[in-house]
Every structure is written in structure tokens, then in C-alpha cells.
Amino acid sequence: MLYADENIPLKIVQRLRSEGYAVTYVPRSLPDREILAKALAENALILTYDSDFSSMVLDEGRPTAGIIVIRISFRVPVEDEAQIIVEMLRRYSDKLFGACCFLSETVADIRHPLF
């Protein structure tokens, strides 16, 4: 399961759903800490552009089911961005749970918190 943060374009969510991923949009009204806790309780990865989530996990030591922080250039068309995300999920799905992944056009930097 994936939680799409409020900043994820609908086209990316639609592409992920067409690939068979269960994706839920997170409402704007929820604070980041609540989203992190809810995603953990539901064993859902958080897909976001917001580095606040990775800071909560890597700097504050908060537990997570997994976070994917997208660092793809705004110049990359959204369709290509969606393809990069799909390919990363296919390739690294077994390594993402409990980790923070920083995803660019060329690299998936997967970091596991040191608790």
C-alpha cells in the first residue's frame, strides 16, 4: 500500500494504480506526524516530495513503514517521473519497508534508520 502525499500529481497516482498498486491520497488537513503514524499502522509506504518525513525518521528516530522522497527534476515530464517511480518500486520493493528512499532520475538512495 502507498500513501500519496498531497503534493503528488494525480497522473502519478493514476499510473501507480494502473500498475496494480493500492494508492491512497493523504488529506491536506493531517499533520505530517499523524500521516507517518497512520502509514506505519497500515504498513504503507509514503510517497512525497516533502523532506520533513525523512527528517522525522532519520533525525528524530521515528519509526516508519517506509518513505520515498522524490528528488526528480521538475523538468522531467510527469509521465516519465511516474515511470521512474514504477521502475524503482519494481526493482527495490523488498528493500523499501522501514527505510527512507531518496529517488532521483538516476539513483535510488535507500537509507535505513539507525535506532
C-alpha positions in Angstrom: 0.0 0.0 0.0 1.1 3.6 -0.8 0.1 6.9 0.8 0.5 9.7 -1.8 1.2 12.9 0.0 -0.8 15.9 -1.1 1.9 17.1 -3.4 2.0 14.1 -5.6 0.4 14.7 -9.1 -2.8 12.8 -9.9 -1.2 11.4 -13.1 1.4 9.6 -10.9 -1.2 8.2 -8.7 -3.2 7.1 -11.7 -0.2 5.4 -13.2 0.6 3.6 -10.0 -3.0 2.4 -9.7 -2.9 1.2 -13.3 0.2 -0.9 -12.3 -1.8 -2.5 -9.5 -0.6 -0.5 -6.5 -3.1 0.4 -3.9 -2.6 4.2 -3.5 -4.5 6.5 -1.1 -4.2 10.2 -1.2 -3.4 11.8 2.2 -5.7 14.8 3.1 -4.1 18.2 3.5 -5.6 18.5 6.9 -3.5 15.8 8.5 -0.2 16.9 10.1 2.9 15.0 8.9 3.4 13.3 12.2 -0.1 11.8 12.1 0.5 10.7 8.5 3.7 9.0 9.5 2.0 7.2 12.4 -1.1 6.2 10.3 1.1 4.9 7.5 3.1 2.8 9.9 -0.1 1.4 11.5 -1.3 0.4 8.0 2.2 -0.8 6.8 2.0 1.8 3.9 4.9 3.5 2.2 4.7 7.3 2.0 5.4 8.8 -1.4 6.2 12.5 -1.1 8.4 15.5 -2.3 8.5 16.7 1.3 11.8 16.1 3.2 10.1 16.6 6.5 9.1 12.9 6.6 12.7 11.8 6.1 13.8 14.2 8.8 11.3 12.7 11.3 12.7 9.2 10.6 16.4 9.8 10.1 16.9 12.7 12.5 14.3 12.2 15.2 14.3 8.3 15.1 10.5 8.0 14.5 9.5 4.5 13.1 8.2 4.2 9.6 6.9 1.6 7.2 8.9 3.4 4.6 9.2 6.8 2.9 10.0 7.6 -0.8 11.2 11.2 -1.1 11.1 12.2 -4.8 14.0 14.3 -5.9 13.3 14.2 -9.7 13.9 17.4 -11.6 10.8 19.5 -12.3 11.9 19.5 -16.0 11.2 15.8 -16.2 7.7 15.2 -17.7 5.2 13.8 -15.1 4.7 10.7 -17.3 8.4 10.0 -17.2 8.5 10.7 -13.5 5.8 8.1 -13.0 7.8 5.6 -15.0 10.8 6.2 -12.8 8.8 5.6 -9.7 7.2 2.4 -11.1 10.6 1.0 -12.1 12.0 1.8 -8.6 9.1 0.1 -6.9 9.5 -3.0 -9.0 13.3 -3.1 -8.5 13.6 -2.3 -4.8 10.2 -3.2 -3.3 11.9 -5.7 -0.9 14.3 -3.0 0.4 11.8 -0.1 1.0 9.9 -1.1 4.1 11.3 0.6 7.1 13.6 2.7 5.0 13.9 6.2 3.6 14.5 6.2 -0.2 15.6 9.4 -2.0 14.7 8.9 -5.6 16.3 10.9 -8.4 16.3 10.3 -12.2 19.3 8.0 -11.9 19.6 6.9 -8.2 17.5 5.3 -5.6 19.4 6.1 -2.3 17.9 3.8 0.2 18.8 4.5 3.9 17.8 2.5 6.9 17.5 4.4 10.2 19.9 3.6 12.9 17.8 3.1 16.0 
